[in-house]
């Protein structure tokens, strides 16, 4: 469980704080997706470090948090609206809103898996990481995770 909590903190800094989910909700959603995908927390931790999380794990998690909709598309409006409820600094909300607007371009990319959303989720993950750049650790501290 400790490994899962550590992994949750890492992924939460990038994915969940964006959506304003509570840590407990994130743990449940991650556990569900780990089970569905047959992954271990260590797989996610390693993928996080290497910037190469399993695309279908990302799709599962993004769909569970409604970042990716049932059509397999990034739901920028939902993401930005959810930021209003997130317990993060205003400057982080602004930064994440801008990143969301920049990353909506992933919806224009042609993907082969359509509604499954795995390929688009990976594109979105990469876009968000690129957009955050050096701010990943700063935002984690602001969100209280302190894992960076």
N, C-alpha and C positions, 0 to 999 in steps of 0.2 A: 504494500500500500504506500510506503514511503516513496518508492520509485515513481509510482503513479502521481503522487502529490507533487513531487519535484517536476515531473514532466508537465503536469497541469500548469504549474507556475510558469514554466518556460513558454508553453503554447499560449497560455492565458495572456501573457504580456503582448503577444502579437495579435491573437485572434479574439480572445474573449473580452478583453478590456474594451475593444472596439465596440462590442455589442452590449456592454453594460451588464453582462451576466454575472451572477454571484458565483464564487468559487465552487460552492456545493453543486450548482447546476452544471458547471463545466465538468466537474468530476464525473457526474452521471452521464453526460453526453459523451465524454471521452471514453468511459468504460464501455458504453454501448457500441461505439464505433470500433474500439479495439477488439471487442468480441466478434462483431460482424466481420471485420477484416482479418481476424486471426492473428493480430499483432500483439506484441508485448510492449509495455511502457518503454523498455529499453530501445525498441525499434524506433519509436517516435523521438526519443531523446537523441539518438544517433542521427536520425534524419534531420532533426532541428539543427544540430551542430553543423552538419554537412550541407544544410540548405536543400535537402532532398527528401522531404517527407513523401510517403506513399500518396500518389494523387487521388486514389479512391478513398483513402482515410480522410484526406482533406475534404473531398466531396461529401462524405458522410457527415463530418463535423460541420462543414459550412451549411449543409442542408438542415442539420439539426438546429443551427443557430439562425437560419433563414438568410444567411449571407448569399447563398446560392438558392435560387427558387426551384420549384418543381419542374421547370422547363430547362434546368441546367444552366441558367444565366445568372450573372452577378446582379444582385438586387441593390443597386446603389442607393435608391431612395430609402429603402428599409434600413440600410446600414447607417446612413446619415441621420435618419430620424432616431435611431436607437442611440446614437451618440449623445443626444440631448439628455438621456437618462443615465448615461455612464458616469460613474463616480471617479472622474479623472479631471485633471486641470483643464481649464478653458483653452489654454494654448495647445494642449494635446488634442482636444476635440477639434479645434480649427485645423491642426496639422492632419489629423486622420480624415476629416471631411475633404480636405484638398486631395489627399492620397486616394480616397474613394472616387472622387471626381476624375482624377488622372487614370485610375485603374479601370474605369468603366469601359475603356477601350478593349479590354479582354473579351467583351461581348461581341466585338466585330471580328474576332479571330475565328477562322474555320477550324472546327474540331470534329473528330470522327465519332466520338462517343455520345454526342447530342445531349439528351436529357440526363444521362448518367452523371455528367458534370465533372468527371475525373480530370480530364485534360484542361478544362476551363478553370477548375479549382487550383491546379498546379500553376497555371498562368497567373491567376489572381494572387496566390501565395508569393510567387516570385515578384510580382509587381508591388505588393505591399512591402515586402522586405527591402526592395530597392528604394521605395519611397521613404521608408523609415530611416534607412541608412544608419548613420551613427546615432540616431535618436532612439534606437531600440532600447539601449540600456538606460537612457535618461527617462524614457516613458515608463519603463518597468519600475524604476525607483519612485516616480511620481504616482504610480498606481499602487504602490505599497508592496510590490512583489519582491523587490530587492534582489532578484535572481541574476541580474546582469553584471 
